[in-house]
Amino acid sequence: MKKIILLLLLIVPALITWTLAQESSAEDISFIPIAHATFVMKTKSATIYVDPVGDLEAYKNYPKPDIILLTDIHGDHLAPKLLESLKQKETTVVGPQAAIEKLAYGEIIKNGENRPINGINIEAIPMYNMTAGREKFHPKGRGNGYVLTMDNKRIYISGDTEDIPEMRSLKNIDYALVCMNPPYTMTVDQAASAVLEMAPKTVIPYHYRGKGGFSDLEKFKGLVGTNSGIQVKLLTWYP
């Protein structure tokens, strides 16, 4: 019996050390879908909530946000009452002027501007519709997409946009979260074409429920293709 106890004393610490090593070598950035356009991003540097909407209960198991990032003023991106409950004294709320004016607090960042916060560089990228008849959905200059640079990674968050030149011309993107829900944003074909030109290492489709239901993610995967070198990562955004 004493030999068994001694053996356990030797083995258990080794197992714990091995487990911790496995965890520390895991992916440094995690994307946790809440719903539709809302997600939590956890990194070594910070916890970031993007366009938090819905019930407060959905966020109870996640660290408090260091940064809350807003893209637009529509109800699937901006929920003022929820933000009041989520933000902490040390939380920085960042968004386009139209969204910050609705809140009456937070930091305004305009298309083309850069803002360093908590060691993270936040660059506001335009997001807008350019197809005739769709411009009213997301006029140029009102909302923001973002490129976040942190922990030697570049993450692109499209917001509500079509396949605009500013997105297509992005370079050295590690993760791209790309919307597709016509007629408000991109079609599957537009999204795939833009992603192939941008050539991120990994693309994560999000915001893909539209008037006609859900966009065809299998078609998107097929259009991006297995020979492009781009990993298509599918997460669960809808119940």
N, C-alpha and C positions, 0 to 999 in steps of 0.2 A: 504493500500500500504506500509506504514512504517513497519507494522508487517511482511509483506512478505520479505522486504529487510533485516530486522533484522534476520529473520529466515534463509535466504540465507547466511548471514554473519556468522551464527553459523554452518550451515551445510557444506558449501563449504570447509572451512579449515579441517573439520573432514574427508571429502571425500578424500582430498589431502593426509592427514596423513595416511589414510587407504590404499590408492593406493601405496604410497611409502613403507609402511610396506609390502604389497604384493610383490612388486618388490624386496625388500631386502631379502625376504625369498625364492626367486626363486633360481634355480640352480646356483651354484657359478662358474661353468665352462661351457662355451658354445662352440660348434663346428660348424663353419659356412663353408659349402662346397663352394668352388669356382668351381672346376671341377676336376674329375678323382682322382689325388693324391694331389691336392692343397686345403688347407683349412686355415682358420683363427681360432685361438683358443683365446678366451677372458677369462681371469680369474681375480680374485681380485688383483693378483700380477703383471700381465703383459698381453700384447697382443703379440701373437706369430704367425708368418706366417710360414707355413710348405710348403716347395717346391713350392714357388710362381712362376707360369708361366702364360702365357696368356696376355690379354690386361690390361694396367694400369687402365683403366676405371672400371674394375671389383672390384677394391680395394678402390674406392673413398669414399664409405660410412662407411669405417671401420677405427678405430684408427690407427695411425702410429705404425709400429712394434717396440717393444722393443727388440725382438729377431727374427731373421730369421733362421729357421732350415732347413738344406739341408740333403738329404739322399743319393743322387747319382748324376752321371754325365749325365744321359740320358735327352733328351729334354723335357720329361714330368715331370722332377724334377728340372731342372736347366736352367734358362733363364738369362744369365749375363746382357743383356741390361735392362731388366725389373728390376733386382735387383738394378742397378744404380739409377733408378728412385724411387724405394720404400724405400731404406735404408736412414735413417736420421743420423745425426751426432752421436746421442746417441744409434743407433741401433747396436746390436751385431750380427754378422753373424757367424754361427757355422755350421761346416760340416766335412765330411771325407776329408782326404788329397787330394784325386783325384779331388774333387769338388773345394776345396779352392785353389789348384794350378791353376785351370782354371780361377778363379776370380782374383788371385794375391792379395787377401785381405781376412780377416776373421780369425777365430780361428779354428785350426785343433783339432778334437777330434777323437781318434781311438777306435776301438772295445775294450770294456772292461774298458775304461777310464770314469771318472766322472768329471764334470765341474760345479761348482756353479756359476750361473749368475742371478743377480737381485733376489736373494733369492730362486731361482729355481735350484734344482739339476738335471743336465742333464747327463744321463748315456748312452753311446753308446753301443748298442746291435748289434751283428753280423746280417747281412742279406745276404743271398746267396742261390744259387741253389745247390742242392746235387744229383738230379736225373741224371743218366748217359745221356750225350748228351745235358744237359741244363746248365752245369757249366759255359759255355761261356757267358750266359746272365748276370749273376751276380756272379762273382768270389768272394770267401770268402776273406774278408778283405778290399775290395774296398769301399763298401757302409756301411751306418749305419742305423739300426733301433734305436729307442730311448725309454728309460723309463724316464719320467719327474716326479719329486716329488715336489709338491707344494700344498699349502693350504690343507695339510693333505690328499691329493689325489695322486694316482700313475696312470699315463697315459702311455700306451704303443702304440707306432707308429711303425708298422711293416716295413715300407719301402717295397722294392721289395724282397720278400723272399719266400722260400718254408717252410714247417713245420719243421724247424730245431730244434735240441735239446735245443738250447739256448732260443728259444721262448717257447717251451713246459714247460720248467722248471721255468718260471717266476711265482712269487707268489704275492699275495695281490695286484692285479691290479684292479683298479676301472673302468677304461675305456680302451678298447683295440680297436685300429683301425687296421683292418686286411684286407690285399689285397687278391684278388683271380682272376687272369686272366691268365689261362694257354695258351701257354706253358711257359710263362715268370715267373710266380710266382706260387701260390698254386691253385690246383683244389678246387672246393667246398667241396669235401670230405676231402681233406687234411686240409683245413681251419677249418672245423667243428670239426675234430678230435683234432687238436691242441688247439682250443678254449676250448673244453671240458676238456682237460688235464690242461690247464692254469687256467681255471675257473675264468675269470674276472667277475666283477659284471655286467658290460655292455659291449657288443661288437657292434662296428659300422663297417659294411662292407664298404670298399672304394676301389678305384683302381680295379674295377671289369669289365672293358671292355678289351677284348682280341682279338685274331685273329678271333675267332668264334663268336664274338659279346659279349653280356653281360652274365655274370655268373648268374646262377639261384638262386636268393636270397631267394625265397620261399623254395627251396630245402634246402638251408643253414639253414633257420629258423627251418625247420622240423628236420634236423639232430641234431641241437643243442638242440632242444626239449623244451617243456614248463616245464618239471620237473627238469631241470638242475639247476634252480635258476639263470640262466644267462639271462639277458634281451638283446634281439636283437633289436637294434635301427636302423631303416632305414632312411637315409637322401637322399636328392636329389642331386646327383653328376653330372648328365648329363641332358642337356636340353630335 
